[in-house]
């Protein structure tokens, strides 16, 4: 992604643009017109009314995107899925997401006590949280360098995963879910 402003301001501008356009999410249509005809969208339109809800929505979607790109890389590196050509774009997406990450937790967007998601500690211990974000960014940069160099990816990938888990252990409240069992690693 190319940004004409200072790199440090680009994530903030992205967040502002999202917050300005987010109210349209609440106006989502049940029918989506297009070249294949009108298609019914069975997902219930979101009701997102406050800036706090908009930031939570953005934050959760960014985390899902990070997870999706990580899992795609993992599928190629760990499970030998035959799509090595996707590695550069997935790693580039992780690098971009790591740059935006610090701006996803502005003051005033804390989760209510008892809710799943970002713990209050993110805002109460900002220096510790910043250390985790910096460490994650560094591990992603190392993974990107390994992909570019064509060297072993297993250790850098494990390092990224470690940073994700360490931050989630310290700063995330998990929702109670009943996920289907995943296939066992070989």
DRENDO-1510 file (C-alpha; in Angstrom, 1 decimal, always signed):
<recs>
REC; n; res; u; v; w
REC; 1; UNK; +0.0; +0.0; +0.0 .
REC; 2; UNK; +1.4; +3.4; -1.0 .
REC; 3; UNK; +0.6; +6.4; +1.2 .
REC; 4; UNK; +1.4; +10.0; +0.3 .
REC; 5; UNK; +1.6; +11.1; +3.9 .
REC; 6; UNK; +4.2; +10.3; +6.5 .
REC; 7; UNK; +4.2; +6.5; +7.2 .
REC; 8; UNK; +3.5; +7.1; +10.9 .
REC; 9; UNK; +0.3; +9.0; +10.0 .
REC; 10; UNK; -1.0; +6.5; +7.4 .
REC; 11; UNK; -2.6; +4.1; +9.9 .
REC; 12; UNK; -4.4; +6.9; +11.7 .
REC; 13; UNK; -5.8; +8.2; +8.4 .
REC; 14; UNK; -7.0; +4.7; +7.6 .
REC; 15; UNK; -8.8; +4.6; +10.9 .
REC; 16; UNK; -10.4; +8.0; +10.4 .
REC; 17; UNK; -11.6; +7.0; +6.9 .
REC; 18; UNK; -13.1; +3.8; +8.3 .
REC; 19; UNK; -14.9; +5.6; +11.1 .
REC; 20; UNK; -16.3; +8.1; +8.6 .
REC; 21; UNK; -17.7; +5.4; +6.4 .
REC; 22; UNK; -18.6; +2.8; +9.0 .
REC; 23; UNK; -22.2; +4.1; +9.5 .
REC; 24; UNK; -23.0; +2.7; +6.1 .
REC; 25; UNK; -22.5; -0.8; +7.5 .
REC; 26; UNK; -25.6; -0.4; +9.5 .
REC; 27; UNK; -27.5; +0.4; +6.2 .
REC; 28; UNK; -26.5; -2.9; +4.5 .
REC; 29; UNK; -29.0; -4.3; +2.1 .
REC; 30; UNK; -30.6; -7.7; +2.3 .
REC; 31; UNK; -30.4; -7.9; -1.6 .
REC; 32; UNK; -27.2; -7.3; -3.4 .
REC; 33; UNK; -27.6; -6.4; -7.1 .
REC; 34; UNK; -24.9; -7.3; -9.6 .
REC; 35; UNK; -24.1; -9.0; -12.9 .
REC; 36; UNK; -25.3; -12.4; -11.5 .
REC; 37; UNK; -28.7; -10.9; -10.7 .
REC; 38; UNK; -30.1; -9.9; -7.3 .
REC; 39; UNK; -28.5; -12.1; -4.6 .
REC; 40; UNK; -29.9; -12.3; -1.1 .
REC; 41; UNK; -27.3; -11.6; +1.6 .
REC; 42; UNK; -28.3; -13.9; +4.4 .
REC; 43; UNK; -26.1; -12.2; +6.9 .
REC; 44; UNK; -28.0; -9.9; +9.2 .
REC; 45; UNK; -26.9; -6.3; +8.7 .
REC; 46; UNK; -24.8; -5.0; +11.5 .
REC; 47; UNK; -26.0; -2.3; +13.8 .
REC; 48; UNK; -22.9; -0.2; +14.6 .
REC; 49; UNK; -23.9; +3.2; +16.1 .
REC; 50; UNK; -21.0; +4.5; +18.2 .
REC; 51; UNK; -17.3; +5.2; +17.6 .
REC; 52; UNK; -16.5; +2.6; +20.2 .
REC; 53; UNK; -18.5; +0.0; +18.4 .
REC; 54; UNK; -16.9; +1.0; +15.1 .
REC; 55; UNK; -13.4; +0.6; +16.6 .
REC; 56; UNK; -14.3; -2.8; +18.1 .
REC; 57; UNK; -15.6; -3.9; +14.7 .
REC; 58; UNK; -12.5; -2.8; +13.0 .
REC; 59; UNK; -10.2; -4.2; +15.6 .
REC; 60; UNK; -11.9; -7.6; +15.5 .
REC; 61; UNK; -11.8; -7.7; +11.7 .
REC; 62; UNK; -8.2; -6.7; +11.6 .
REC; 63; UNK; -7.4; -9.5; +14.1 .
REC; 64; UNK; -9.3; -12.0; +11.9 .
REC; 65; UNK; -7.3; -10.8; +8.9 .
REC; 66; UNK; -4.0; -11.2; +10.8 .
REC; 67; UNK; -5.1; -14.7; +11.8 .
REC; 68; UNK; -6.2; -15.6; +8.2 .
REC; 69; UNK; -2.9; -14.5; +6.7 .
REC; 70; UNK; -0.9; -16.3; +9.4 .
REC; 71; UNK; -2.9; -19.5; +8.9 .
REC; 72; UNK; -2.4; -19.3; +5.1 .
REC; 73; UNK; +1.4; -19.0; +5.7 .
REC; 74; UNK; +1.2; -21.8; +8.2 .
REC; 75; UNK; -0.6; -24.0; +5.7 .
REC; 76; UNK; +2.2; -23.6; +3.2 .
REC; 77; UNK; +5.2; -23.8; +5.7 .
REC; 78; UNK; +4.0; -26.3; +8.2 .
REC; 79; UNK; +1.5; -28.4; +6.4 .
REC; 80; UNK; +3.1; -28.2; +2.9 .
REC; 81; UNK; +0.0; -26.8; +1.1 .
REC; 82; UNK; +1.2; -26.4; -2.6 .
REC; 83; UNK; +0.7; -22.6; -2.7 .
REC; 84; UNK; +4.2; -21.1; -2.0 .
REC; 85; UNK; +3.5; -18.3; -4.4 .
REC; 86; UNK; +1.0; -16.9; -1.9 .
REC; 87; UNK; +3.7; -16.4; +0.8 .
REC; 88; UNK; +4.9; -12.9; -0.3 .
REC; 89; UNK; +1.4; -11.4; -0.4 .
REC; 90; UNK; +0.4; -13.0; +2.9 .
REC; 91; UNK; +3.6; -11.8; +4.6 .
REC; 92; UNK; +3.1; -8.3; +3.1 .
REC; 93; UNK; -0.4; -8.2; +4.6 .
REC; 94; UNK; +1.0; -9.2; +8.0 .
REC; 95; UNK; +3.6; -6.4; +7.8 .
REC; 96; UNK; +0.9; -3.9; +6.9 .
REC; 97; UNK; -1.4; -5.1; +9.7 .
REC; 98; UNK; +1.4; -4.8; +12.2 .
REC; 99; UNK; +1.9; -1.2; +11.2 .
REC; 100; UNK; -1.8; -0.4; +11.8 .
REC; 101; UNK; -2.0; -2.4; +15.0 .
REC; 102; UNK; -1.0; +0.4; +17.5 .
REC; 103; UNK; -3.8; +2.6; +16.2 .
REC; 104; UNK; -6.5; +0.0; +16.8 .
REC; 105; UNK; -6.7; +0.7; +20.5 .
REC; 106; UNK; -7.3; +4.4; +21.1 .
REC; 107; UNK; -8.4; +5.6; +24.5 .
REC; 108; UNK; -12.1; +5.5; +24.9 .
REC; 109; UNK; -12.6; +2.2; +23.0 .
REC; 110; UNK; -12.1; -0.1; +26.0 .
REC; 111; UNK; -14.4; -3.1; +26.3 .
REC; 112; UNK; -16.9; -3.3; +29.1 .
REC; 113; UNK; -15.9; -5.4; +32.0 .
REC; 114; UNK; -17.1; -9.0; +31.5 .
REC; 115; UNK; -17.1; -8.7; +27.7 .
REC; 116; UNK; -14.8; -10.8; +25.5 .
REC; 117; UNK; -12.1; -9.2; +23.5 .
REC; 118; UNK; -9.5; -6.6; +24.4 .
REC; 119; UNK; -8.7; -6.6; +28.2 .
REC; 120; UNK; -8.7; -3.3; +30.1 .
REC; 121; UNK; -5.0; -3.9; +30.7 .
REC; 122; UNK; -4.3; -2.6; +27.1 .
REC; 123; UNK; -5.3; +0.9; +28.2 .
REC; 124; UNK; -4.1; +0.5; +31.8 .
REC; 125; UNK; -0.7; -0.8; +30.9 .
REC; 126; UNK; +0.0; +0.9; +27.6 .
REC; 127; UNK; +3.8; +0.6; +27.8 .
REC; 128; UNK; +3.6; -3.2; +28.3 .
REC; 129; UNK; +1.1; -3.5; +25.4 .
REC; 130; UNK; +3.4; -1.4; +23.2 .
REC; 131; UNK; +6.2; -3.8; +23.9 .
REC; 132; UNK; +4.1; -6.7; +22.7 .
REC; 133; UNK; +3.1; -4.8; +19.6 .
REC; 134; UNK; +6.7; -3.9; +18.8 .
REC; 135; UNK; +7.8; -7.4; +19.4 .
REC; 136; UNK; +5.1; -8.7; +17.1 .
REC; 137; UNK; +6.1; -6.2; +14.4 .
REC; 138; UNK; +9.7; -7.3; +14.7 .
REC; 139; UNK; +8.8; -11.0; +14.4 .
REC; 140; UNK; +6.7; -10.3; +11.3 .
REC; 141; UNK; +9.6; -8.3; +9.7 .
REC; 142; UNK; +11.9; -11.2; +10.3 .
REC; 143; UNK; +9.4; -13.5; +8.7 .
REC; 144; UNK; +9.2; -11.2; +5.7 .
REC; 145; UNK; +13.0; -11.1; +5.4 .
REC; 146; UNK; +13.1; -14.9; +5.5 .
REC; 147; UNK; +10.4; -15.1; +2.7 .
REC; 148; UNK; +12.3; -12.6; +0.6 .
REC; 149; UNK; +15.6; -14.4; +1.1 .
REC; 150; UNK; +14.1; -17.8; +0.5 .
REC; 151; UNK; +15.5; -19.2; +3.7 .
REC; 152; UNK; +13.9; -21.5; +6.3 .
REC; 153; UNK; +10.5; -20.2; +7.4 .
REC; 154; UNK; +9.7; -22.5; +10.3 .
REC; 155; UNK; +11.5; -20.7; +13.1 .
REC; 156; UNK; +10.4; -17.2; +12.0 .
REC; 157; UNK; +6.8; -18.4; +11.7 .
REC; 158; UNK; +7.0; -20.0; +15.2 .
REC; 159; UNK; +8.3; -16.6; +16.5 .
REC; 160; UNK; +5.3; -14.8; +15.0 .
REC; 161; UNK; +2.9; -17.3; +16.6 .
REC; 162; UNK; +4.7; -17.0; +19.9 .
REC; 163; UNK; +4.2; -13.2; +19.8 .
REC; 164; UNK; +0.5; -13.6; +19.0 .
REC; 165; UNK; -0.1; -16.1; +21.9 .
REC; 166; UNK; +1.9; -14.0; +24.4 .
REC; 167; UNK; -0.1; -10.9; +23.6 .
REC; 168; UNK; -3.4; -12.7; +23.7 .
REC; 169; UNK; -2.5; -14.4; +27.0 .
REC; 170; UNK; -1.7; -11.0; +28.5 .
REC; 171; UNK; -4.3; -8.8; +26.9 .
REC; 172; UNK; -7.3; -10.8; +25.6 .
REC; 173; UNK; -10.4; -12.3; +27.1 .
REC; 174; UNK; -11.6; -15.2; +25.0 .
REC; 175; UNK; -15.2; -15.8; +24.2 .
REC; 176; UNK; -16.7; -19.2; +25.2 .
REC; 177; UNK; -17.0; -21.1; +21.9 .
REC; 178; UNK; -17.5; -24.7; +20.9 .
REC; 179; UNK; -15.2; -24.9; +17.9 .
REC; 180; UNK; -15.1; -28.1; +15.8 .
REC; 181; UNK; -12.0; -30.1; +16.3 .
REC; 182; UNK; -9.1; -29.4; +14.0 .
REC; 183; UNK; -7.2; -32.1; +12.2 .
REC; 184; UNK; -4.2; -33.3; +14.2 .
REC; 185; UNK; -0.8; -32.0; +13.1 .
REC; 186; UNK; +1.4; -34.7; +11.6 .
</recs>
